[in-house]
Amino acid sequence: MQQVAVVILNWNGCELLRSFLPSVVQYSQADGAVVYVADNGSTDASRELLSREFPTVRLIALERNYGFAEGYNRALEQVDATYAVLLNSDVEVTPHWLVPLHSYMEAHPRAAACQPKLLSRHRRNYFEYAGAAGGYLDCYGYPFCRGRILQTVEEDRGQYDGAASPLLWATGAALFIRLSDYRSAGGLDARFFAHMEEIDLCWRLRSRGHIVACVPQSTVYHLGAATLRKEHPRKTFLNFRNNLLMLYKNLPEAELKPVLRMRALLDGAALLLFLLKGQGKNAQAVWQARREFRALRSVYADVRAENLRQTTVCHPPERTRFSILLGYYLLGKRRFTQYF
């Protein structure tokens, strides 16, 4: 069995592979890892590129585009390793990036997952939106990070470079995970397709008593928004729908109704804001997301019951009791250290 497998999910990302795969192969193989590319039924020249230019990379050929969640579930079924790294195809890694992550997991058997420090490839001294130095949730399910509060991204000045810190969720852009824990928790939720799936998985793991952490001694650089731009209506739909599904799946019974009632109001406000900004398709995406969430609730009833049955930590401290929207917009608190 391999110790570490780095698995990159690809869909029509030939140019991204050409740009980013060289550093992944060089620095991951130097640390003893095996690099895989799981191809989600690409129709471009991705597979030919891998065969021609990256002969040491192992190809997992999926017959169609299963999306991020199901694509990784199917790919990881074919990986025999202690740990896997779910790595986006637009991530530039650095020398010995895997060593601190692997060492942390080996030293902490209760740890199910961890992430490196995620910096922006465009502005290399700033954190990257998708995960920064590790993720939290506020009381209404809005994600935020050490180094990124809503739209405000901090400059990295070493302020989060201490010991590995506990999180609620680690970024799916570079998720280092113990495969036995991944599988026992059921993997990523395939019905999510993409967006929020790593938060949902990490919340399940955290609720079952596992540790999720950021190990800032490892650094990678993420391009970000390589598949869909930030406010693409499809992305808006998936983010809103999947966030509501995640809340339904994981919230303790006493919190479910009050949180979902408040989210109905907040989502309505988001819809109106999109309309005021002239973004009618995004407003429609919010409406469609809420409609589909209502349709799927009954489908997820058994999933919710099973999650609650296995929960041993009902309210992990990384799922906060405050509203990040209130702090950000009304109190002007734009930095993580203003909350903790």
C-alpha positions as CSV (number, residue, x, y, z in Angstrom):
1,M,0.0,0.0,0.0
2,Q,1.2,3.5,-0.8
3,Q,1.5,6.0,2.0
4,V,0.3,9.1,0.0
5,A,-1.5,9.4,-3.3
6,V,-2.0,12.9,-4.8
7,V,-5.2,12.7,-6.9
8,I,-6.1,15.5,-9.3
9,L,-9.6,15.5,-10.8
10,N,-9.5,16.8,-14.4
11,W,-12.2,17.8,-16.8
12,N,-11.1,19.4,-20.1
13,G,-8.3,21.0,-18.2
14,C,-5.4,20.3,-20.7
15,E,-3.9,23.8,-20.3
16,L,-4.1,23.7,-16.5
17,L,-2.4,20.3,-16.5
18,R,0.3,21.6,-18.7
19,S,0.9,24.6,-16.4
20,F,0.5,23.1,-13.0
21,L,1.3,19.4,-13.2
22,P,5.1,19.8,-13.5
23,S,5.4,21.2,-10.0
24,V,3.1,18.6,-8.6
25,V,5.0,15.7,-10.1
26,Q,8.4,17.1,-9.2
27,Y,7.7,18.0,-5.6
28,S,5.2,15.2,-4.8
29,Q,7.3,12.4,-6.2
30,A,10.3,13.8,-4.4
31,D,8.4,13.3,-1.1
32,G,7.5,9.7,-2.0
33,A,3.9,10.2,-3.2
34,V,2.3,8.7,-6.2
35,V,0.5,11.2,-8.5
36,Y,-2.8,10.3,-10.2
37,V,-5.0,12.2,-12.6
38,A,-8.6,11.1,-12.6
39,D,-10.0,12.3,-15.9
40,N,-13.8,13.0,-15.8
41,G,-14.5,12.1,-19.4
42,S,-12.6,14.9,-21.0
43,T,-13.1,15.7,-24.7
44,D,-10.0,17.8,-25.0
45,A,-6.4,16.5,-25.3
46,S,-5.9,15.9,-21.6
47,R,-5.3,12.2,-21.8
48,E,-3.0,12.5,-24.8
49,L,-1.0,15.2,-22.9
50,L,-0.6,12.9,-19.9
51,S,0.5,10.0,-22.0
52,R,3.0,12.1,-23.9
53,E,4.4,14.5,-21.3
54,F,3.8,12.9,-17.9
55,P,4.4,9.2,-18.2
56,T,4.9,8.7,-14.5
57,V,1.5,10.0,-13.7
58,R,-1.2,7.3,-13.3
59,L,-4.4,7.9,-15.2
60,I,-7.8,7.0,-13.8
61,A,-10.1,7.1,-16.8
62,L,-13.7,7.9,-15.9
63,E,-16.2,7.5,-18.7
64,R,-18.0,10.8,-18.2
65,N,-18.1,14.0,-16.2
66,Y,-19.3,12.9,-12.7
67,G,-18.6,16.3,-11.2
68,F,-16.2,17.0,-8.3
69,A,-17.9,14.9,-5.6
70,E,-18.8,11.7,-7.5
71,G,-15.7,12.0,-9.6
72,Y,-13.5,11.8,-6.5
73,N,-15.5,9.1,-5.0
74,R,-15.1,6.9,-8.0
75,A,-11.4,7.8,-8.4
76,L,-10.5,7.0,-4.8
77,E,-12.1,3.6,-5.1
78,Q,-9.2,2.8,-7.4
79,V,-6.5,4.2,-5.0
80,D,-4.8,1.9,-2.5
81,A,-3.1,4.3,0.0
82,T,-3.1,5.4,3.6
83,Y,-3.7,9.0,2.7
84,A,-5.0,10.8,-0.4
85,V,-4.6,14.5,-1.3
86,L,-7.6,15.8,-3.3
87,L,-5.7,18.5,-5.3
88,N,-7.3,21.0,-7.7
89,S,-5.7,21.1,-11.1
90,D,-4.9,24.8,-10.7
91,V,-2.7,24.4,-7.6
92,E,1.1,25.1,-7.7
93,V,2.9,23.2,-4.9
94,T,6.2,23.9,-3.3
95,P,9.2,21.8,-2.3
96,H,8.5,19.2,0.4
97,W,4.9,20.4,0.7
98,L,3.7,17.0,1.7
99,V,6.1,16.4,4.5
100,P,4.5,18.6,7.2
101,L,1.0,17.3,6.3
102,H,2.0,13.7,6.4
103,S,4.0,14.2,9.7
104,Y,1.0,15.9,11.3
105,M,-1.4,13.1,10.4
106,E,1.0,10.4,11.5
107,A,1.4,12.2,14.9
108,H,-2.3,12.7,15.4
109,P,-4.3,9.5,14.9
110,R,-7.6,11.3,15.6
111,A,-7.0,13.7,12.7
112,A,-9.0,12.8,9.7
113,A,-8.0,15.6,7.4
114,C,-5.7,18.6,7.1
115,Q,-4.8,21.3,4.6
116,P,-1.7,23.4,3.8
117,K,-1.8,27.2,3.9
118,L,-3.5,28.3,0.7
119,L,-2.1,31.4,-1.0
120,S,-3.2,33.2,-4.2
121,R,-1.2,32.5,-7.3
122,H,-2.1,36.0,-8.6
123,R,-1.1,37.8,-5.4
124,R,1.4,35.5,-3.8
125,N,1.6,37.3,-0.5
126,Y,-2.2,37.1,0.0
127,F,-4.4,34.2,1.1
128,E,-6.6,32.6,-1.5
129,Y,-10.4,32.8,-1.1
130,A,-11.2,29.1,-1.3
131,G,-9.5,28.0,1.9
132,A,-6.8,30.5,3.2
133,A,-5.5,29.1,6.5
134,G,-8.5,26.9,7.2
135,G,-12.3,27.0,7.5
136,Y,-15.1,27.7,10.0
137,L,-18.9,28.1,9.8
138,D,-21.0,30.8,11.4
139,C,-24.3,30.1,13.2
140,Y,-26.3,30.3,9.9
141,G,-23.9,28.2,7.8
142,Y,-21.8,30.8,6.1
143,P,-18.2,29.7,5.6
144,F,-15.3,31.8,6.5
145,C,-11.6,31.3,7.0
146,R,-8.5,32.3,8.9
147,G,-7.3,34.9,6.4
148,R,-10.6,35.4,4.6
149,I,-13.9,36.9,5.9
150,L,-16.6,36.9,3.2
151,Q,-15.1,39.1,0.4
152,T,-12.1,40.4,2.4
153,V,-8.8,38.5,1.9
154,E,-5.9,39.2,4.2
155,E,-2.3,39.6,3.3
156,D,-0.2,36.7,4.7
157,R,2.2,38.2,7.2
158,G,2.8,34.9,9.1
159,Q,-0.1,35.7,11.5
160,Y,-1.4,32.1,11.2
161,D,2.0,30.3,11.1
162,G,2.0,28.9,14.6
163,A,1.1,25.3,15.5
164,A,-1.5,23.4,13.5
165,S,-4.9,24.8,14.3
166,P,-8.2,23.0,14.5
167,L,-10.8,23.7,11.9
168,L,-14.4,22.8,11.0
169,W,-13.4,22.3,7.4
170,A,-10.3,22.1,5.2
171,T,-10.3,23.3,1.6
172,G,-11.1,20.9,-1.2
173,A,-8.5,22.6,-3.3
174,A,-5.8,20.7,-1.3
175,L,-7.4,18.3,1.1
176,F,-5.1,15.8,2.7
177,I,-7.3,13.1,4.1
178,R,-7.0,9.6,5.8
179,L,-8.7,7.3,3.3
180,S,-10.1,5.0,6.0
181,D,-11.9,8.0,7.5
182,Y,-13.0,9.3,4.1
183,R,-14.6,5.9,3.4
184,S,-16.2,5.4,6.8
185,A,-17.9,8.8,6.6
186,G,-19.3,7.9,3.1
187,G,-17.0,10.2,1.1
188,L,-18.2,13.3,-0.7
189,D,-21.9,13.7,-1.3
190,A,-22.3,12.9,-5.0
191,R,-25.6,14.7,-5.2
192,F,-23.9,18.0,-4.5
193,F,-22.0,17.6,-7.8
194,A,-19.6,20.5,-6.8
195,H,-19.3,23.2,-4.2
196,M,-19.7,22.8,-0.4
197,E,-19.0,19.1,-0.6
198,E,-15.7,19.2,1.3
199,I,-17.3,21.4,4.1
200,D,-20.1,18.8,4.4
201,L,-17.6,15.9,4.6
202,C,-15.4,17.7,7.2
203,W,-18.4,18.6,9.3
204,R,-19.4,15.0,9.4
205,L,-15.9,14.0,10.4
206,R,-15.7,16.7,13.0
207,S,-19.1,15.8,14.5
208,R,-17.9,12.2,14.8
209,G,-15.0,13.2,17.0
210,H,-12.2,13.5,14.4
211,I,-9.8,16.4,14.1
212,V,-9.5,18.7,11.0
213,A,-6.6,21.1,10.9
214,C,-4.5,23.5,8.9
215,V,-0.7,22.8,8.9
216,P,0.8,26.2,7.8
217,Q,4.3,24.8,7.5
218,S,3.1,23.6,4.1
219,T,2.2,26.2,1.5
220,V,0.6,25.9,-1.9
221,Y,-0.6,28.5,-4.4
222,H,-4.1,28.3,-5.9
223,L,-5.3,30.0,-9.1
224,G,-9.0,29.8,-8.1
225,A,-12.2,30.0,-10.2
226,A,-10.7,27.9,-12.9
227,T,-13.9,26.1,-13.7
228,L,-16.6,28.7,-13.0
229,R,-16.2,32.4,-12.3
230,K,-17.2,33.7,-8.9
231,E,-20.7,34.8,-9.7
232,H,-21.7,32.4,-12.5
233,P,-25.4,31.5,-12.0
234,R,-24.6,27.8,-12.0
235,K,-22.1,28.4,-9.1
236,T,-24.6,30.5,-7.3
237,F,-27.2,27.8,-7.6
238,L,-24.9,25.0,-6.3
239,N,-23.5,27.1,-3.4
240,F,-27.0,28.1,-2.1
241,R,-28.6,24.7,-2.7
242,N,-25.7,22.7,-1.3
243,N,-25.3,24.9,1.7
244,L,-28.9,24.4,2.7
245,L,-28.6,20.6,2.2
246,M,-25.5,20.6,4.3
247,L,-27.3,22.4,7.1
248,Y,-30.2,20.0,6.9
249,K,-27.9,17.0,7.0
250,N,-25.8,18.1,9.9
251,L,-27.5,20.6,12.3
252,P,-28.6,19.3,15.7
253,E,-32.4,19.0,16.0
254,A,-32.8,22.0,18.3
255,E,-31.1,24.3,15.8
256,L,-32.6,23.1,12.6
257,K,-35.9,25.1,12.4
258,P,-34.6,28.4,13.7
259,V,-31.6,28.3,11.4
260,L,-33.6,27.4,8.3
261,R,-36.1,30.1,9.1
262,M,-33.4,32.7,9.3
263,R,-31.8,31.4,6.2
264,A,-35.0,31.8,4.3
265,L,-34.9,35.5,5.2
266,L,-31.2,35.9,4.4
267,D,-31.5,34.1,1.1
268,G,-34.5,36.3,0.2
269,A,-32.3,39.3,0.9
270,A,-29.5,37.9,-1.3
271,L,-32.0,37.4,-4.1
272,L,-33.2,41.0,-3.9
273,L,-29.6,42.2,-3.8
274,F,-28.8,40.3,-7.0
275,L,-31.9,42.0,-8.6
276,L,-30.8,45.4,-7.5
277,K,-27.3,44.8,-9.0
278,G,-28.9,43.8,-12.3
279,Q,-27.9,40.1,-11.9
280,G,-31.3,38.5,-12.7
281,K,-29.8,35.1,-13.5
282,N,-28.2,34.9,-10.2
283,A,-31.4,36.0,-8.4
284,Q,-33.2,33.2,-10.3
285,A,-30.4,30.8,-9.3
286,V,-31.1,31.5,-5.6
287,W,-34.8,30.9,-6.1
288,Q,-34.2,27.6,-7.9
289,A,-31.7,26.5,-5.2
290,R,-34.3,27.0,-2.5
291,R,-37.0,25.2,-4.6
292,E,-34.7,22.2,-5.2
293,F,-33.7,22.1,-1.5
294,R,-37.3,21.8,-0.5
295,A,-37.8,19.0,-3.1
296,L,-34.7,17.1,-1.8
297,R,-35.4,17.3,2.0
298,S,-37.4,14.1,2.1
299,V,-34.7,12.3,0.1
300,Y,-32.1,13.3,2.7
301,A,-34.2,12.4,5.8
302,D,-32.5,9.1,6.3
303,V,-29.1,10.7,5.7
304,R,-29.8,13.2,8.4
305,A,-31.0,10.6,10.8
306,E,-27.8,8.6,10.3
307,N,-25.5,11.6,10.7
308,L,-27.2,12.5,14.0
309,R,-27.0,8.9,15.2
310,Q,-23.2,9.0,14.7
311,T,-22.6,12.5,16.1
312,T,-20.5,12.6,19.3
313,V,-19.7,16.4,19.1
314,C,-22.9,18.3,18.6
315,H,-21.4,21.8,18.6
316,P,-17.8,21.9,17.6
317,P,-16.3,25.3,18.6
318,E,-15.3,25.9,15.0
319,R,-19.0,26.2,14.1
320,T,-19.5,29.5,15.8
321,R,-22.5,30.9,17.7
322,F,-22.2,34.3,16.0
323,S,-23.3,35.6,12.6
324,I,-20.4,36.5,10.3
325,L,-22.8,38.7,8.3
326,L,-23.6,40.8,11.3
327,G,-20.0,41.1,12.3
328,Y,-18.9,42.0,8.7
329,Y,-21.6,44.4,7.5
330,L,-22.8,46.0,10.7
331,L,-19.8,45.9,13.0
332,G,-17.1,46.3,10.4
333,K,-15.1,43.3,11.5
334,R,-13.2,42.2,8.4
335,R,-10.3,40.2,9.9
336,F,-10.4,36.8,11.5
337,T,-8.6,37.9,14.6
338,Q,-11.4,40.3,15.4
339,Y,-13.6,37.3,16.1
340,F,-11.3,35.1,18.0
